[in-house]
Amino acid sequence: LWHEAAAAPPLAFGATAYGGAASSSGAVPLALRLVDRFNDLSVTAHVTAGRYKMLLLHDARISEEAATSFMRDVHEPLVKVMLNPLREAAEYIACPKFDERVRSLAKRHLSS
């Protein structure tokens, strides 16, 4: 998970890769899908409206659709953590509930 400096301009996309329309602000999450392959591993990327980049390194057993669906579902708990006013933007997420939620989503989407 990576976040650009706050001085960077916000990302604005016309529509999501999921086929949805943009929000009133014009900023929506963007699934970049499969961005790279290395040996038998694949890298799937997802960029949020807040400029957070999520990368998932996975093997060929996990489909591109399952990886994208997982990233889309991780976006909700990520936003909840990011909305904490006491948290720094580039701070490591060390929340046990967040970790538990992401692991349960991984079991649901990425188990084969």
N, C-alpha and C positions, 0 to 999 in steps of 0.2 A: 504494500500500500504506500503510495507516494503522493505528496501534495506539493504543488508549485508555490512559489512565493505569493503573498497576498497582493503584490503590486501588478501581477499579470492580469490582462483583461479577461473577463469571464467568457467561457465557451458558450456559444449559442448555436444550436442546430435547429433546422427546420422541423425535423421529425426524428423519432428514435429508430433504431434498427429493428425494433419490434413492431413497427408499423403505426405507432401512436402519434398523435399530433403534439406539437410543442406546447409547453405551458404558456401562461400569459406573459411571463418574463422572457420566453424564448429559449431558456436554458433547460436542457433535458439530458438524462444519461445517454451515453452512446456506447453500444457494444461494438467493439472493433473485431470481434470474433477471433479467428485463428490468425496470429500475426507472425509466427515463426515456428520452425521445426528444427530440432537438433537430435540427430540419431533417431531413436524411436519415441522421443518426447515432443510434445507440442506446447506452445505458449498461446493462451487465450487472453485477450485484454478487454478491459471495460473502463471507460472514462466517465466519471460522474459530472453533474452540472457544477459541482464545487471544485472541479479540477483535480479530483483524486483519481489516481490510476491504480486499478487493481489488475494484477497479473496472476494467472493460474498456470502453473507448470504441471502438465499431466501426460499420461501415456495414451497410446492409441485406443485403449479399451473404452475410454470416455469419449462420447460423441461431442461434436462441436455444439449441438443444441443443448445437451445436458450441462456443459460447461457454461454456456451463455445464460441458461436458466438459473444456474447456481449463482453466478455473479449478479444477476438481476435481483435475486432474493436476498443476497447479502447486503445489497444497497440499503434496504430499510433499516436493519440494525446498525449499519454504519452511520446513517444519518442521525439516528437517535443518540449515538455516542458523540458525534461531531457537534450536536446542538447543545452539549453541556457547556455552560458559560465559564466553568472553572477549568476547562481543558485547553491546553495550548494546541495550536493547529498542527505542528509537526511532532507532537508528543506520541510516543508508542502507546498503543491501546492495550492496557493491562487490566481489562475488566473481565472477571470470570464469567459473568453472564453473557457478554459478547462472545467470548471464546466458546462457551457452551452452545449458544445459538448457531454460530458458524459451523461448529462440528456436527450439529444435528442436521443442518441444511446440506452439509457435505455427504452425510450418510444417505439422506433422501435422494439427492441428485446424482451423486458420483459413485454410488455403490453399483457394482456389476454382478 
